[in-house]
Amino acid sequence: MPAKITVSLQDLSVEIRRELYGHFAEHLGACVDEGLWVGPNSKIPNTDGVRTDVVEALRKINPPVLRWPGGCYADDYHWTDGIGPRESRPRRVNIWWGQNIECNQFGTHEFMRLCELIGAQPYLAGNLGSGTVREMRDWAEYCNFAGDSTLARQRSENGSPYPFDVKYWGVGNENWGCGGNFNPEDYAIEYRRYATYLRDYGNSKLFLIACGPNGNNHEWTRRFFTKYGIPDPFANARLHGWAAHYYCGTAGTALQYSTDQWYELLHKATYIETLIKEQRALLDELSPHQKIGLIIDEWGTWHPPTPGRHPQHLWQQSTMRDALVAALSLDIFNNHAEKLTMTNIAQTVNVLQAMILTEGETMLLTPTYHVYDLYQVHQGARRANVQIESNEISFAVGSERRSIAALHGSASVKENVLTLSVVNTHASLPIEAEIVLEGASLDEASVATLAADDITAHNTFDDPNRVAPQTHNITLGNPPRYSFPAASVTVIRMRL
Ligand code: AHR
């Protein structure tokens, strides 16, 4: 079948919220310590203790929001450990990730400084599993209260007279697992109790996020909302966001996979579309009176432990396959932008599907970083409708056969420029497609392509630019056609 991409500009009513391009950083392995934070006395160049090279790289991809301090770590984190003079902060055992000693040098103020440096909104994940209602309520007052309370004074003494105005608050993390092993009914009761005491202060209107399902688990969502009911509007128990987690996992290992395993993982990544459609429909059915925001605050690849690295530090390489997972997922988020409020890829530096890997003083940008860089033009743009016709590629998973479409993509318009992003999943063949633009004509375009000569291509500290985008200008011809390289991500931009 000849491939065809049809872009319609008829309906540009949906905005692709910037928050669909969010990030997540946990005290896990070398994500925070080493990756983001080296401390003000480090010989690694830093700004108030935060790595300058990492800040500069992250700033370039325009991160809208950063979630912290976990993950599983969030439900064993006590925020008061991370404020005040650094030399007197306690040393705690990170029970989830290799029993590392957490020295709490990077706490609330350091996180807010990082967010300021990279231009992201903070998203704090509160501790419901091992914390108290009072502890979470106090954290909100400490961060957001502008008046003259003891906690606001303490914040001021610690260097921040002005409130941080934190909008996004997670009320626990994975409470069906590491966040307390609750059943949905018991978590619903706990959620109501916690949310009751989390208040808006001044102009800071909180956006409270409840722990949603593991993957697309319908039962967790159905049973939670059945128990939660419709809160009495006077009860102050608010729920604004519902956060699912979806790790597409792996096939083979981070660096070693067959062509079938290449397709297998890309196919697993596309399941996030089913999750979005089904969880959105469930929220609309179970809580029809409030438009609860669907969030995916952890997603990405998760490969087997890297030989030579601590298995609980989740350090992994990121290849072209991870880049295509990111691009397919972001295209799905764009195409379903009206159903989503936020997503956060896991995790920012040195952990899972990272943007950046660091080693001592050096760092490298992963292929996934380059996808976020190329796709940032979709942030805050108006979504355009895209229909794609292309061949299905058949592949084997054990004795079964499955298939995945060759071409995927999404489009948006911002400042009179149309952006069309396209993923060619075919491991070895370029695919030529006709591009039909309904409602405008096509001619000159700029094209940025992320491709490599090998499906396992990745960047290393010895060869940090092996995978990097190439940009050029093209004339699309009449009828407009473009040949998308094998195993690639392409972003075409045209002035309308
Ligand atoms: O991102 C790593 C871990 O994955 C997080 O701590 C947890 O929430 C999830 O299981």
Residues whose N, C-alpha, C, O or C-beta is under 5 A from the ligand:
A	BS01	AHR	G71 C72 Y73 E174 A346
